[in-house]
Amino acid sequence: MQVAIALFPRLTALDAIGPYEVLQRVPALDVVFVGEQRGEVRTENGFLGLSVDATFDEVPAPDVVLMPGGDGNRELLDGGPCIDWIRSTYATTRFTTSVCSGSLVLAAAGLLTGLTATSHWGVLPYLEQLGAVPVTQRVVEHLPERVITAAGVSAGIDMAIRLVELLVDEVSAQAAQVMIEYDPHPPFDAGHPSKVSSAVMDRVVKHAEVRA
């Protein structure tokens, strides 16, 4: 089974690499990084480069599509090769999925109209503008529609483990989780704005301004 992870300039690295680390552990799955053109794309802060190994045209019918998030995907929402590919591959995929603000691209392609969907907390209002029903769940599944969305960044790992269960079986999913030793115990219960103080959120804003 072929899993195609889309890459684009200024994506969030872990949105793609987190799921990749899970999925590439499973022998039944063949993971390929796709994009508008072959070659390197830089992540949103420019520090890291990832390689597109196949163009959208070269991967016309993957079994699974995974759309990461990142600031750069705002430039994809008005249409173009990526949106066209999402729409055309959806006809034959077993699952079309997103991580973080990648759900905006699925929504812009018309895949989430009227469906609940999740994303990074900072872009949930945009999901609604694009016709989806935003919710704050970590992973949202619509199995009859073959669409799964994951919330911000690390939620992509959760989704990828669930994908292995759906595509292969529960034992393989647990095996992949063990292989990457995914047993999180974060030092703070601070994974969402609802869990932190205003001082923390002020610092979030300052850090974002520095990186902008």
QUIBEL-V82936 format. One line per field, one symbol per residue. ss: DSSP state (a for helix, b for strand, c for the rest). psi: psi as a letter, one per 30 degrees, with the letter a starting at -180 (. if undefined). A space follows every 50 residues. Layout:
ss=???
psi=???
This chain:
ss=cbbbbbccccbcaaaaaaaaaaaccccccbbbbbbcccbbbbbcccccbb bbcbbaaacccccbbbbcccaaaaaaccccaaaaaaaaaaccccbbbbbc caaaaaaacccccccbbcccaaaaaaaaacccbbccccbbbbccccbbbb ccccaaaaaaaaaaaaaccaaaaaaaaaacccccccccccccaaaccaaa aaaaaaaaaaac
psi=kkkjjkklkhlkefeeeeeeeeeffjffkjkkklaellakkklffffkkl kjfkleffifhlekkkjlaleffffffglaeeeeeeeefffflekkllkb gffeeeeffgfgjgkkllakffgeeeeefgfljklglekkkieefhkkkl akdffeeeeeeeeeeeedleeeeeeeeeeghjikilfkihgkffgllfee eeeeeeeeeef.
